[in-house]
Amino acid sequence: MNGVEQKSFVHRGHRVTVAHWTHGAKFFVRAEIRRGAALVCVLSRSGAEERASKLLAGVHNAAIKWADHHAAMSKPHD
């Protein structure tokens, strides 16, 4: 297994951490979305190494969309 690479950023009040690694000929990507200390969502995908860039971009975009949706739903309504 190769080393895990990850990056973290804050999006609409959520800490998003995206990590990816390979194991054999398979590529894995995982996103964790946190609000404060609470883990609110985990997204993951895996597939052939040839599809690594598409898998990584897909999970990254899904994490941003999920954080957008959760931020909108967790706002207090009048």
Steps between C-alpha positions, in 0.01 A plus 500: 500500500628845412490785750179687563477851357243735644390860498262688725305818446204683653187541289190677636592427861589136438849349516541278193790253490561307179750212512612264224731202464568197284512136599613263230340620176205658680454869587306606810368844594314603816355832616405579858278799570494642853307779665695590810610174660207303356551274200191566287577313176748259343520450123722239336569346161747255357593381155776435251809723521432618144185674631674661800460862388128453427438321830685769695319786324164329545538451875640853543202652316251280687650609834463867408139448389425306818648779717295760306182300558572435869584867561172610339297242695661582835427875485231609745175576319268783603 
